[in-house]
Amino acid sequence: MLRTTLIALSLLAFPASALAHSCPGLMAEIDAALPDSSLTEGELQEVRDLRAQGEEQHEAGDHDASMASLQEAKERLGI
């Protein structure tokens, strides 16, 4: 019974940890797309600000907010 409970808890925790580890990948995608972007300087600054905000949120452990910020940055970049 204890083993089953531990397995169930591990499975529930997996999606959160998977999202937490995708933040750096999103940051890398944004960083790679920035040099080739055709956005205006103002739009690029907004993307950079969202990316920085996402990194700060990631480091603070707020992965849901980090993912939201990074996804918005990607959308503004068109990726």
N, C-alpha and C positions, 0 to 999 in steps of 0.2 A: 504494500500500500504506500509506504513512504517513497519507494522508488518511482512509482507511478506519479505521485504528486510532484516529485522533483523533476521528472521528465516534462510534465505538463507546464510547470512554472518556467522551465527552460525554453519551451516552445513559445510561450507567451512573451518572454523577454527578447526573443530573437528578432522580431521585426523592428523593435526600437533600436537595438544595437546595429542592425543592418542600415537603418537610416542614418544613424550617427556616423557611420563610416563612409557614407556616400557624400557627406559635405565636402571633404577634401577633393573628391573627384569633380564635383560641380565647380569648386573654386578653380581647379586646373583647367576645366573646359572654358570658363570665363576668361581666364588669363591668356589662354591660347587664341581666343577669338578677338580679343581687344585690338591687337596690332592691325588686323585686316578689316576692321570695322569701318563702315562708311558713315557712322553717326557723327553728329556735330560735337564740338568740344563740350558743350553743355550736357548733351545726352550721354557722352562718354563719362563725364564726371558723375552723373547720376548712377550709371552702372558701376563705376568704381566705388561710390559710396555704399551702394547696396551690397557689393561684394565684401567690402570691409565690415559692414554691419553683420553680414552672414558669418564672417570669420569670427568676429567678437562673440556672437551668439553661440557659435559652435564651441569656442573655447570656454564659454561660461556654462556649457552643458545644456543649453536650450536648443536642442536639435530641430524641433518643429519650427521654431521661429527662424532658425538658420536656413532650413530647407526652403521656407517661404521667401526669404530675402534673396537667396541664391537663384531660385527659380524665376523670380521677378527680374533679376539681372539678366538671366539667360533670355527671357522673353524680349526684353528691351534690345538685346543684342541680335535677336532674330535667330537664335540657335536652340 
